[in-house]
Amino acid sequence: MAEDTLDRVVLLEDIHVLTAAPAPALDQVERTLADGYACALGIEAQRIRLQRELEGRAARLSGGTGPRVDEVAGLARGIARADEELSELRAALVELAKTARRLRTG
């Protein structure tokens, strides 16, 4: 598992723990929200890079098979994986933002 993937897993675990806790510390919730938003931006940037690379390589394909097609397929899988990670992270961040609002008003 790559280090950035491990960091995302740990971040998601932290978010789930904070959203499940009855009274987490507001500063910890806000710090985790900031980390989560930064992570989401990183995933979005990675996805954009993969998309551009995919489009460039796909444009250079000339009905071939083999390594070039495998590269394009790998890029497409990377984009799909980034989309899944981003969706999961955004959903968790919505819940954590609700927790932060509750703590601020409560």
C-alpha positions as CSV (number, residue, x, y, z in Angstrom):
1,M,0.0,0.0,0.0
2,A,1.5,3.3,-1.0
3,E,2.2,5.9,1.7
4,D,-0.4,8.4,0.4
5,T,-3.0,5.6,0.3
6,L,-2.2,4.7,3.9
7,D,-2.5,8.4,4.9
8,R,-5.9,8.5,3.3
9,V,-7.0,5.4,5.1
10,V,-5.8,6.8,8.5
11,L,-7.5,10.1,7.7
12,L,-10.8,8.4,6.9
13,E,-10.5,6.4,10.2
14,D,-9.9,9.6,12.1
15,I,-12.9,11.2,10.5
16,H,-15.1,8.2,11.3
17,V,-13.9,8.2,15.0
18,L,-14.6,11.9,15.3
19,T,-18.0,11.7,13.8
20,A,-19.0,8.8,16.0
21,A,-17.7,10.4,19.2
22,P,-20.3,12.1,21.4
23,A,-18.2,15.1,22.2
24,P,-14.9,15.4,20.2
25,A,-12.7,18.4,20.7
26,L,-13.6,21.1,18.2
27,D,-10.0,21.9,17.4
28,Q,-9.3,18.3,16.5
29,V,-12.4,18.2,14.3
30,E,-11.4,21.4,12.6
31,R,-7.8,20.2,12.1
32,T,-9.0,16.9,10.6
33,L,-11.4,18.8,8.4
34,A,-8.5,20.9,7.1
35,D,-6.4,17.8,6.5
36,G,-9.4,16.1,4.7
37,Y,-9.9,19.1,2.4
38,A,-6.2,19.2,1.6
39,C,-6.3,15.5,0.9
40,A,-9.3,15.9,-1.4
41,L,-7.5,18.6,-3.3
42,G,-4.5,16.3,-3.7
43,I,-6.7,13.5,-5.1
44,E,-8.4,16.0,-7.4
45,A,-5.0,17.2,-8.7
46,Q,-3.9,13.6,-9.2
47,R,-7.1,12.8,-11.1
48,I,-6.6,15.8,-13.4
49,R,-3.0,14.8,-14.1
50,L,-4.2,11.2,-14.9
51,Q,-7.0,12.5,-17.1
52,R,-4.6,14.7,-19.1
53,E,-2.1,11.9,-19.5
54,L,-4.9,9.5,-20.5
55,E,-6.2,11.9,-23.1
56,G,-2.7,12.4,-24.5
57,R,-1.9,8.8,-24.8
58,A,-5.3,7.9,-26.1
59,A,-4.9,10.5,-28.9
60,R,-1.6,8.9,-29.8
61,L,-3.0,5.3,-30.1
62,S,-3.3,4.1,-33.6
63,G,-5.3,1.0,-33.4
64,G,-2.6,-0.8,-31.6
65,T,-2.6,-3.3,-28.8
66,G,0.0,-4.2,-26.2
67,P,1.9,-1.8,-24.0
68,R,0.2,1.4,-25.2
69,V,-3.3,0.0,-24.7
70,D,-2.2,-1.4,-21.3
71,E,-0.9,2.1,-20.3
72,V,-4.2,3.7,-21.3
73,A,-6.2,1.1,-19.4
74,G,-4.0,1.6,-16.3
75,L,-4.6,5.3,-16.4
76,A,-8.3,4.8,-16.7
77,R,-8.2,2.5,-13.7
78,G,-6.2,5.1,-11.8
79,I,-8.9,7.7,-12.6
80,A,-11.7,5.4,-11.5
81,R,-9.8,4.7,-8.2
82,A,-9.3,8.4,-7.6
83,D,-13.0,9.0,-8.2
84,E,-13.9,6.4,-5.7
85,E,-11.5,7.7,-3.1
86,L,-12.7,11.3,-3.6
87,S,-16.3,10.3,-3.3
88,E,-15.7,8.4,-0.1
89,L,-13.6,11.2,1.4
90,R,-16.1,13.9,0.4
91,A,-19.0,11.9,2.0
92,A,-17.0,11.5,5.2
93,L,-16.0,15.2,5.2
94,V,-19.7,16.2,5.0
95,E,-20.4,14.3,8.1
96,L,-17.4,15.7,9.9
97,A,-18.5,19.3,8.9
98,K,-21.9,18.6,10.5
99,T,-20.1,17.5,13.6
100,A,-18.1,20.7,13.6
101,R,-21.2,22.8,13.2
102,R,-22.9,21.0,16.0
103,L,-19.9,21.6,18.3
104,R,-19.7,25.3,17.4
105,T,-23.4,25.9,18.1
106,G,-23.7,23.4,21.0
